[in-house]
Amino acid sequence: MLGGGGLIAANVYASAAEGWGQEASGSGPVPTAGAATIDCPDVGTRLTSVPDGARGEVDRELALLDEQIAAAYRQFQETPQAERQDPGFTGGALMDPLKEKRAATIGRITDAIDQEGDRPQGLDELAECTLRPADDSSGDGTDGGGGQDGAAQEQNGGGQDQNGGGPAQGSGQGGNGPVASDYQDITTVQPGAQSPPRTADASRGSFTSSCGVNADGLFNSDNVIVAPGVSNGAHHFHDYIGNQANSAFAGDDDLAGADTSCVDKGDKSSYYWPVLRLQNGTRERDADAPGGGTEGNAGQIVMPRQVTLTFVGNPREKVTAMPRLLRIITGDAKAFVNGPANANASWSCTGFEDRQVKDKYPLCPAGSDVVRTFTFQSCWDGRNIDSANHRTHVAFAGADGGCPAGFRAIPQLVQRIVYDVDAPSLADGGRAVPLFAVDSFPEQLHKPVTDHGDFINVFDEDLMGEMVDCINTGGTCGADAAPAPSEEPSEPPASSAAPTAGTGAEPEPGGTTGEQSAEPPADAPATEPADTGAPAVSGTTAPRVYASASSGGTASAAAPGGADAADGTPTTGPAPAGTAVAAEAGDASATGGTEPQAVEGGLADTGARLWPAALGAALVIAGFVVLRRTGRRA
């Protein structure tokens, strides 16, 4: 009886811990608490002024700091549980070496700036990092209408996860998120605030650029704005539309001479953002490559169903032309550890776009699609096309719509990306319906608050002039532009839910249909004038998920600087993105070795894993029978 009871208890405990049928792909149940992570001060945000002569070296050293954090986080994840609980490991073997490497790198940054200008002060104190324990608070997630920001709660989480401070079991396919508390039912979010009223001098028009949905499969883990000349500078994969030459090594001339996916060839601008993935166990093209699976960015890349690029005006004044090659980043890829001050990307669902959240992924009702919205800065300092921290040369308008002193209004890019993905099944950790999440730096744990968008203006002067004239005169212009309906339905469409992304449908040639979406446009974000309807959808395709050939043939490119690889220098990256291969459902040959790893499971699967408990139950019953017979004889 004792032996049988022990078998039952041990088997039930083990099954609960491993997720009741969880496979090695990591597609099992997701705990409520988040995983532990490494929290390092962001040096880049402190560098508001870097001389031009030092800019290249500083950019490379900043990228090296990111690589050092990523390497330390991988070491933490790969360390056995018993060692992670040892303070000697977290200090002497993990955090102390990381501090030494960061101190040396920060010293080189300081020296490089000192040689060209004024020596920066206070950078040395940014070398030390901390190991943030797992978070056991879920937050209220009511950031969509003046509510408390759940991301701020998560930053102070002091709880330990079930692994005693290591990554939580089953926390995403890559082992570093997302978790159940990263999602929120969109119907529980309060509507947001109204836009500021317009004055008589407002620029009321809008201009649409139609650039498709990345149907040609241009992906890479570079970031030419933040880490030029460094392969895998982003440590996560991006979708690209518009300019087709975008990589870490693309210079201004490369961008100006490149092809574009935009309908109007006068727009060679680069628009890019982290890819969205379904965490369904699929091995993507980057499963074994830097920026992908080796850094916790795992699962099937989802193709957007729609991407709308709308440039709008200012509620108080006329706009002026953007300077050519202006760089703008909205949102913060490190907001989980940096704090939400620069977090700006928001999430919603079609039919509910007056409700926006920054710190949660939305759970959309049936028939409603997931929407990501990036609202870019609309005020420019009039001098610089970029700045050392990629932020101070542009600014957001104030609450009244006006630009800060010394800044001028420029057309504001509002980027809306729609995905045909279903709300994941959180109760079983996404087993029935897979989790979705954006790519992130590995230590950022795939938090939705880290979402961000990047833009490089490569409009030709004539087309930019047309945009400015159209916006200032109240027109509705651009490729496929059409007046939008005046109001948005408050409830999702009554029709049945659209098919879940991930079916592997074949791409349509060209990637865009040129037809206006039948779906009513979304309410404008809070920073967009309320009475400006969204123009027609810029690019639509059938829902598709890109799976691609094996990454065995990845090319590598040495990062400039020549620092020792043992010091964490990002020396190699995945191959330049090519044309992805659309996977037919169930056809492994079509994917060049890309095959789903998730297992559906069911009663048979669960029963197969509980046979020790069944044997234990039989022993317990047999024990009772023997005990009863012995009692009768006595």
Secondary structure, 3 states (H helix, E strand, C coil): CHHHHHHHHHHHHHHHHHCCCCCCCCCCCCCCCCCCEEECCCCHHHCCCCCHHHHHHHHHHHHHHHHHHHHHHHHHHHCCHHHHCCHHHHHHHHHHHHHHHHHHHHHHHHHHHHHHCCCCCCCHHHCCCEEECCCCCCCCCCHHHCCCCHHHHHHCCCCCCCCCCCCCCCCCCCCCCCCHHHEEEHHHCCCCCCCCCCCCCCCCCEEEECCCCCCCCCEECCCCCCCCCCCCCCCCCEEEEEECCCCCCCCHHHHHCCCECCCCCCECCEEEEECEEEECCCCCCCCCCCCCHHHCCCCEEEECCEEEEEEECCCCCCCCCCCCCCEEEEECCCHHHHCHHHCCCEEEECCCCCCCECCCEEECCCCCCEEEEEECCCEECCCCCCCCCCCCCEECCCCCCCCCCCCEECCEEEEEEEECCCCCCCCCCCCCCCEEEECCCHHHCCCHHHCEEEEECCECHHHHHHHHHHHHCCCEEECCCCCCCCCCCCCCCCCCCCCCCCCCCCCCCCCCCCCCCCCCCCCCCCCCCCCCCCCCCCCECCCEEECCCCHHHCCCCCCCCCCCHHHCCCCCCCCCCCCCCECCCCCHHHHCCCCCCCCCCCHHHHHHHCHHHHHHHHHHHHHHHHHHHHHHHC
